[in-house]
Amino acid sequence: METPASLGYASRVAVLSDIHGVLPALESVLSEPDVAGADRVVLTGDLAAGPQPRETLDMLASLGERAVWIRGNADRELVQLAHGEVGTVPDPIAPWAAAQLRADQIELLAGLPLTAALEVAGLGAVLFCHATPRDDEEVVLADSRLERWADVLGSVAPEVTAVVCGHTHMPFCRLAHGRLVVNPGSVGMPYGRPGAHWALLGPGVQLRRTVFDTGAACARVAAESSYPDAAEWADFYLNARATDAEALAVMAPRDGRAGSDGPVG
């Protein structure tokens, strides 16, 4: 895989991943001074598959040219559902969410790239993706074997010094074969602890968490979303009812370890 042409240089980059159509969580992160002041806001996929999909995409569009959009597996599935290319997907909220989106929003999601690249102060050439640079739903974790990392990053150009991904909804930062790998965690569907997780890049890496009133956010989602199970959905995900241990137990087999497969975000 060739590294995509760099979108330019940035001294500070905010990375938001796995928003999953949760408007109150997104609003809380966008109100952070370090996000408001960032040169670029990179959106590493799974943006709209949740209880407020249309409103979330409209708010992200308001970022204008500062935003760098990347496709996640859930974004791809929304497009496939809207176009009638698939009838079902693993995420039960996705068919409802796809039906809420306007035609221009479906077109936007359909055109998103798998990866994007930026030169970031202090970090060098950074490649952004959703799951891995070659696939939008592969699983890699903080404790994935180095052999697994060598496999999924093997086609990345040697000048890339850092790779930023999402998909697993749990933040981490580690070295893998000399490359820094960063996962900001999830804005809207965190596993392990409540709060909207994101990352700030340049000149180093900061894994950040924005704490907000999850009770008020759950009430708002339930009141504003027409999804039939919005209250239950919001309570489970915004309050991080799934622990990190439970999430890892489900995801770990999908990074090549022995065991049975399970669903992931």
RAJO-V804035 format. One record per residue. RES is the residue in three letters. SS is DSSP state (a for helix, b for strand, c for the rest). D_FIRST is the distance of its C-alpha to the first C-alpha in Angstrom with 2 decimals. Layout:
RES	SS	D_FIRST
RES	SS	D_FIRST
This chain:
MET	c	0.00
GLU	c	3.78
THR	c	6.49
PRO	c	8.88
ALA	c	12.17
SER	b	14.57
LEU	b	17.36
GLY	b	19.79
TYR	b	21.79
ALA	b	23.66
SER	c	26.26
ARG	c	26.50
VAL	b	24.08
ALA	b	25.25
VAL	b	22.82
LEU	b	24.20
SER	c	22.70
ASP	c	24.17
ILE	c	27.15
HIS	c	27.97
GLY	c	30.56
VAL	c	32.95
LEU	a	34.51
PRO	a	36.85
ALA	a	34.12
LEU	a	31.99
GLU	a	35.12
SER	a	35.91
VAL	a	32.59
LEU	a	32.71
SER	c	36.23
GLU	c	35.09
PRO	a	35.83
ASP	a	32.59
VAL	a	30.64
ALA	a	33.00
GLY	c	32.63
ALA	c	28.86
ASP	c	27.16
ARG	b	24.35
VAL	b	24.23
VAL	b	20.80
LEU	b	21.09
THR	c	18.53
GLY	c	19.51
ASP	c	22.34
LEU	c	24.65
ALA	c	27.38
ALA	c	27.97
GLY	c	31.30
PRO	c	34.92
GLN	c	34.59
PRO	a	31.51
ARG	a	32.87
GLU	a	34.42
THR	a	31.36
LEU	a	29.15
ASP	a	32.00
MET	a	32.22
LEU	a	28.51
ALA	a	28.86
SER	c	31.72
LEU	c	29.38
GLY	a	28.56
GLU	a	26.18
ARG	a	25.92
ALA	b	23.79
VAL	b	19.99
TRP	b	19.29
ILE	b	16.47
ARG	c	16.75
GLY	c	17.94
ASN	a	18.88
ALA	a	22.46
ASP	a	21.77
ARG	a	20.15
GLU	a	23.19
LEU	a	25.62
VAL	a	24.38
GLN	a	24.59
LEU	a	28.06
ALA	a	29.23
HIS	c	28.24
GLY	c	29.87
GLU	c	26.77
VAL	c	27.56
GLY	c	30.94
THR	c	30.25
VAL	c	27.64
PRO	c	28.18
ASP	c	29.12
PRO	c	32.75
ILE	c	32.79
ALA	a	29.88
PRO	a	32.00
TRP	a	34.56
ALA	a	32.09
ALA	a	30.44
ALA	a	33.96
GLN	a	34.71
LEU	c	32.00
ARG	c	32.92
ALA	a	31.27
ASP	a	29.76
GLN	a	28.22
ILE	a	26.71
GLU	a	25.30
LEU	a	23.88
LEU	a	22.12
ALA	a	20.85
GLY	c	19.10
LEU	c	17.30
PRO	b	13.56
LEU	c	11.43
THR	b	10.65
ALA	b	12.51
ALA	b	13.07
LEU	b	16.51
GLU	b	18.39
VAL	b	20.95
ALA	c	24.21
GLY	c	24.53
LEU	c	21.01
GLY	b	18.90
ALA	b	15.34
VAL	b	14.82
LEU	b	11.89
PHE	b	13.58
CYS	b	12.91
HIS	c	15.51
ALA	c	15.12
THR	b	11.77
PRO	c	8.41
ARG	c	7.54
ASP	b	11.19
ASP	c	14.21
GLU	c	16.81
GLU	c	15.84
VAL	c	18.38
VAL	c	18.23
LEU	c	21.47
ALA	c	23.17
ASP	c	24.47
SER	c	21.57
ARG	c	21.60
LEU	a	19.58
GLU	a	18.36
ARG	a	16.94
TRP	a	15.18
ALA	a	13.80
ASP	a	12.43
VAL	a	10.87
LEU	c	9.53
GLY	c	8.76
SER	c	5.03
VAL	c	6.07
ALA	c	7.44
PRO	c	11.02
GLU	c	12.82
VAL	b	12.05
THR	b	15.35
ALA	b	15.56
VAL	b	13.86
VAL	b	16.16
CYS	b	16.27
GLY	c	19.21
HIS	c	20.20
THR	c	22.67
HIS	c	25.32
MET	c	26.23
PRO	c	25.54
PHE	b	24.46
CYS	b	23.20
ARG	b	22.32
LEU	b	20.71
ALA	b	18.16
HIS	c	17.62
GLY	c	18.65
ARG	b	16.50
LEU	b	18.51
VAL	b	17.63
VAL	b	19.76
ASN	b	20.85
PRO	c	23.56
GLY	c	25.18
SER	c	26.54
VAL	c	28.75
GLY	c	30.47
MET	c	30.19
PRO	c	30.51
TYR	c	31.06
GLY	c	33.49
ARG	c	35.32
PRO	c	36.11
GLY	c	34.89
ALA	b	31.97
HIS	b	29.24
TRP	b	26.87
ALA	b	25.52
LEU	b	26.37
LEU	b	24.10
GLY	c	25.49
PRO	c	26.76
GLY	c	26.27
VAL	b	25.35
GLN	b	28.08
LEU	b	27.91
ARG	b	30.49
ARG	b	32.63
THR	b	34.82
VAL	c	37.91
PHE	c	39.65
ASP	c	42.49
THR	a	40.93
GLY	a	44.28
ALA	a	44.57
ALA	a	40.96
CYS	a	41.53
ALA	a	44.72
ARG	a	43.07
VAL	a	40.27
ALA	a	42.97
ALA	a	45.07
GLU	a	42.47
SER	c	40.21
SER	c	41.46
TYR	c	39.34
PRO	c	42.09
ASP	c	40.95
ALA	a	39.92
ALA	a	42.40
GLU	a	41.34
TRP	a	37.60
ALA	a	38.11
ASP	a	40.35
PHE	a	37.95
TYR	a	34.78
LEU	a	36.25
ASN	c	38.49
ALA	c	35.72
ARG	c	37.83
ALA	c	34.95
THR	c	34.97
ASP	a	31.99
ALA	a	33.33
GLU	a	33.48
ALA	a	29.97
LEU	a	28.58
ALA	a	30.66
VAL	a	29.06
MET	a	25.43
ALA	a	25.48
PRO	a	25.52
ARG	a	22.25
ASP	a	20.35
GLY	c	21.48
ARG	c	25.02
ALA	c	28.02
GLY	c	29.63
SER	c	29.58
ASP	c	27.01
GLY	c	27.96
PRO	c	26.93
VAL	c	24.90
GLY	c	24.54
